[in-house]
């Protein structure tokens, strides 16, 4: 029996309201979500990268942490890609050609990892290329999302952001377990070749972007110069650079991720398949965090959610000491179960804490330079992420933490957790208003934001691949 027009309309409305959080299902939205989905599904090779660097190239935790910081460099120069996209169209188009180019670069990077890499520096070079691929596509979809967010109503504030995060998280969820189980049956090089099949999907969906060809007057250095002037005027405002400075400090605290990966594999003996299960759990936890933010926390004032999420994350992060000191065994909790539970809780907290970063960053974007300013704001947090990895590498070196010596790992965990509390000293640099703009900020704050360039009272940003729960990967990790 054919579906009646009325039933078809109901189904479309149901999809729009329940699955797409109120966003109109258009080909362009499909393209945007597919790009984020591909970014998530590239996680298929994340564990393969870690084991490849550790086992086949023989790198230690400090070296891996340092190299991962170098691989994050394309995320720091994202404003350059924003300038190129906004001011230097290719064949008259600002978005599609750059998406196609990013897909090609991604495929080349993973094929190179699978075929010719046999040293740490070669791996770093191809990791840079892969990061460049994802960073370029990220800038493009960021700009598309911010443009669409101008029309987002008060009731739908944050919905597009949550939808984009969800699409990436689903991609990660699909490949989470496979990222470990495939390593039980195939070599890392084979997994890299499998991963190389996904970037070309970005090339294919680029044609779904609704884009008109721009005129010759929109092409050239004059356009870039004009956007540079706009950008300079925007970032000169205190209402923009103070929150940005807070986000930098918040993300720049040292990381112990690389050392912990070596601890779980070399000391605890976790196998790739189990680590894939952990990634599956953290992917599910990421979706839970997105849903909780969308359902309960999107209207909570920025200062409140940052303050409490930071405090709770620092306290809960200390539970890792139980695993590092093997205390969990003394109280009857198996290493595997403890690791899964700990990862689940910390990932949910990290996801809830990071969502407001994107909302806040997108709120600062003025019309005309959306891609550039959003990329600049998020590249600041990526620079902080690079420093986080390098600081972690330095701490590992100073404490003598290696691939076999974990005597001081407990101290590294304590230091990295306590330093996450330092940004709370600067919490007043954030606007005391919520993502939905439903709070009532003080008159001083109203005056402070009176002249702030913004797209609308409420709109969301787009995914930034740097996620709190990520371990050494091609993309930095939020």
N, C-alpha and C positions, 0 to 999 in steps of 0.2 A: 504494500500500500504506500502510495506517495505521501510524503510529508506535506501537510497543508501549509500555505503561506503563514498562517497564524502560528503554527507550531515552529516553523522555521525562524520566525521573528523572536519567539520565546527562547529558542536555543541560542540564537545570536546574542540576545540580551543576557542570558545566563552566562555565556562565555565571557562577555564583556564585563559583567559585574563581579563574577566569582573568580574567574581565572585570570583576567587581565586587570583587575582592580579598578574598573571603570574606564579604562583606556579603549579607544575605538580600534577595532581590529583592522588595520590597514596593511597593505604590502610593505610599506616602509617600517611599520612597527615590527612586522615579522622579520625583516632584515636586521633591525637593531637587536632583537632578541636572539637571533641566530648567531650574530657576531659574539654576543656575550656568552651564548651557549658553547661556542667553539673555544672561547677563552677558558671556560670551565673544563671542557672535555680534553684540553691539552694536558690536564693533570694525569693523563694516562702514562706519561713518561716521567713523572716527578720522582717516584721511587727509583726508577731505572737510572735517572741522573745521579741521585745520591749514591746508589750502589756502584755505579760506573766510576765516579770520582774516588770513592773509598777503596774499592776492591781492585779495579782494573788499572787505575792510574796511580794508586797508592798514596793519595793525598790525606793529610791529617785534618782534624777538625778545625784548627786555626786557619790552615790553608784554604779549606773549603769555604769557611766563613768569609775570608778575605776575597776569594774569587767570586763568591756570590754577590758581594758588594760591588765589585767591578762590573759584573753582568747587569747590575741595576742601572748603569749609567744612562741608557736610553730613556728611562723613566724620569731622569732629572732634567733632560733637555726637551721634554715634551712641549714646552712653549714654542720651540723652534718648529716642531711639526704643526702646531696650531697656526703659527704665522704662515707657513707654507700652504696649509689648507685654506685659510681665510683669504690670503692675499695673492697666492700664486697658483691659480687653477691650471690643471693639465687638460689640454684640448678643450678648454672652456668650462670644465667641471671641477668643483671644489672637493667633492666627497668621493664619488665612485672610483676615479683612477687611483686614489690613495688607498682605498680598501683593496683594490685588485693588486696593487703593488705589495701591500702588506701580506696578502695571502701567498704571493710568489716567494717573498723573502722567508716566510715561515717554513714553507716546504723545503726550500734550499737548506735552511739551517738544520732541520732535523735529518735530512738526507746526509748532510755533511757529518753530523754526529754519528751516524750509523756506518759511515764508510771510511773516512780518512782521519778522524781524530785519534791520536795516540799519545798526547801529552796534555798537561794542565793548561798551557797557554793556548793550544789549539782548541781545547774545550771552551776556554774563556771566550775566544773569538767567535765561535759559533753560538755560544750562549748569548753574547752581545747581539748577534744577528737575529736570534729568535726573540730576544727582548725588544729589539727595534721593531720587528714585525708586529708584535702584540701592542706595543706602545703607539704605533702609528694608527692601527685600527681602533685603539681605545680613544685616541684623540678625536677621531672622526665620529664615532658613535656618541662620545661625550657631547660634542657640539650639537648633534641631532637631538639628543635627549634634552639638553638645556633649551634649545629652540622650542621644542614641543612643550616643555614645562611652563612656558610663558602663559599658555592657555589653561593651565591646571587650576581647577577651582579650589576653594578653601577646603571643601569636604574631601577632595581627592589628594590633598597635600601629602607628598611622600610616596604616593602610589606608584608612580613611574620608577622611582628609585628602587622601591621594594621589588617591583616586577623585574627590573634589570638584574638586581642581585640574585633574585630567585632563579632566573634563567641560567646564570653562570653557575649557581649552586647545583642546579639539576644536572648540568653538564658534568660537573665534578662528581656528583653522586653516581652517575652512570659508570664512570671509569674508576671510581674510588677503589673498589675491591679488585677490579681487573688490574690496576696498577701494580698490585702485589702478586696476585695469582699468576699473571702472565710470566713473571720472572721465575716462577717455579718450573716453567716449561720451555721458555724461550730465552735467548740471550738479550742483553740490554740493547744491542744493535738492532735486533729484530723489533723490539718495542719502539725504538726510535723511528724505524721505517713505518710502522703502523701509525705512529703519531703524525708522520709527514703527510698522511692522507687527509687530515682535517683542515689545515690552512686554506687549501684550494676552495673549500666551501664558502669562505669569506669572499673569494673572487666571484663566485656564482651569485650570491645574494646581493652583491653590490649593485646589480642592475635593478633591484627593487626599490632603490632609494629614489624618492620623488625629488628630482633636481632639474632645474632649468639651466640651460647653457647661459653663462654670463657673458656680457659684452666685453669688447677689448678694453674699455675704460676701467674695468675692474681687475685688469691684469697688470702686474708690474711692480716695481719697487715703490712707486708713489703710493699705491694702495697699502703696502706693507708699512711704509713710513707713517701713513695716517693712522693705521691701527696701533703702531708703536706709541704714537702720541696719546691715543685713547687709553691704551694700557697704562702708560706712565701716570696719566691723570687719575686712573682708578686706584692703582696701588699706592699712590701718595696719600690716600685718605687713611686716617687713623682707624676708622671703623673697619677697614679691610686688613691692614697689616698687623694690627694687634691680635685678632683671632688667628691669623695665619701664623704668627710667631708662637702662639700657644700650641697650635697643632704640630709645629716643628718640634718644640720641646717635648710634647707628649709622645711623639714617635721616635725620638732620638735616643731613648734610653737603651743600654746595651742588651743584646740578645744572647741567649745560651742555646739556641736551637741546634746549631751544628754539633756542639758537644753532646747534647742529649741524644741526637740521632746515633752517634757513635756508642754512647752508653747503652742504649736499648739493643743495638745489634751486636756489639762486641762483648759487653758485660752480661746483659740479660739474655742474649741469644735469640732475640725476636727474629723470625724469618720473614721474608718478603710477603708471603701470603697473609700472615697475621698483621703486618703493617698496613696491608691493603684493607683489612677489616677495620683497623683504626681509622684509616682515611674515610671509609664508608660511614663510620659513626660520626666523624667530625663533619662530613658533608651533610648528614642528616641534622646534626646539631646546628649547622649553619642555617639550614632552612628553618629550623625551629626558632633560631634567633631572629631571622627576618620576619617570621610570622608574629613573634612576640612584639617586635618593634612596631610593626604595622598595626597590630591590634591594641596594644596597651601603652606604648612609650613614645609614639611619634609626636605627641603634643606636650611632652614633659620639657620644661626649660633646659636649654643646653647645659648650663652650669650644674644643674641638679643631676642630670643623667651622666655627665662626665665625672662628677665628684663621686657618686655612689658606685658607678661601674669600675672606676679606678681603684677605690678602696676594696671593693669585693674581689676584684681580679688579683690584687696584691696579696690579700689574705688567702684566697683559694690557691694562688700560685705556690704558696709555701707548702701545700700538700705534696708537691713533687719531692720534697725532702724525705717523705716516707718511703718513696720508691728508691731514691738515690742511696739512702742509708739502709735499705732493706728492712726497715721497720714494719712495712706492710706484711712481710712474711711472719714477723713475730706476733702480729695480731690476727693472723690467719687469712690474709687476703692475698691471693695469687697475683704475681707480677702482671700477668696478662689482663686480668679483670680490673685490677687497680688502674692500669694504664688506660684502658677503655673508658672507665668511669671518669677519670681525671680529665681526659681529653674532651669528653662530651660536655662537662660542666664549663670548662675554661673556654671552649669554642663558642658556646651559647653566649657567655658573658662578653667575649671579644667581639662577636657579631653585633650585639646590641649596642656596645660602646662605639663601634666604628660607623654605624649607619648615620648618626648625627654629623659626622665629619663631612659626609657627602652632601647632606642637606645644607649645612652651613656654607660649604664651599660654593655650591650652586647659587645660593642666595646672594652672593657677592658679585655675580657675573652681569656686567652691563650689556645691553644689546649691541651687536656689531662686532664684538670681539669675544664671543662666547667660548669658542674653541681655545683661543689663546689664553684668556684669563683663567678659565677653569683648568687648563693644562698647567699653567703657572702655579696655581694654588696647590694642585695635587702633586706637582713635581717637587714642591717644597717638602711635602710629607714623604715623598720617595727619597729625597736627599737625606732626610732624617732616618729613613729606613736603611740607607746605605751606611750612614754613620753608626747605626745600631749594630749592623753586622761587623763593621770594622772595630768598634769598641769591644764587641764580644770576642773577636779574634785576639785583640790585645790582652783582654782579661784572661783568656785561655792560656796565652803564652806566659803571662806573668804568674799565673797560678800553677803552671806546669800540667795543665789538662791536655792529654794526648789521646791517641786512638786506643791506648792500653792503660793509661794512668788516670784514674778517676777519683783519686784520694781527696782532691780539693773541689770536686764538682759540687758538693753541698754548699760550699762557700760561694761559688759562682752563682748558684741558684738563689741564695740569699741576697747577694748584691744586685742581681738583675731584677729581683722582685721589689726590693726596697727602693731602687732608683725610679721605679714607675710611679712612686708617690711624689716625686719632686715637682712635676707639672702642676700639682694642686696649689703650689705657692702663687701661680699665675692665673688661677681660675677666673679672676675678675676681668681678664682680657677678653673673655667670651661675652657675647650679648646675653643678657638674662631674659631671653625670650625663647619660645619653643618653635619647633619645626612647623607647627600649624599656625603659629602666630596667634594663639588663643590666650596667651598670658597677658598680663598687664604690666609691662616694664615701666620703670620709673620715668619721670619727666626728663631726667638727665639722659637716660638711654634713648628715649624717644627723640630728643634733640640730636643725640649722637648719630642716629640712623636716619635722620631726616633727609640728609643729602646723599645717602648711600645709593650708588647705582644698583638697581636690582631689576629682575625680570618681572616679578609680580610679588604680592605679599607672601605667597606660599608656592614654592616649587621645589622639585627634587633634582638631584644631580644624577650622575651616572656612575657605574661601577668603576672602582679603581682596583687594579688587580692585586695591589698590595694588601693582603688579608692578614689579620692578626694571627691566625692559626697555622700559617704556612711554614714549612720547614724548607731547607735549601732547595730552591727551584729556579726555573728560568725566569719567572716573573717574581719581582720582589714581594713581600707580604707585609694596601691599606693603609 
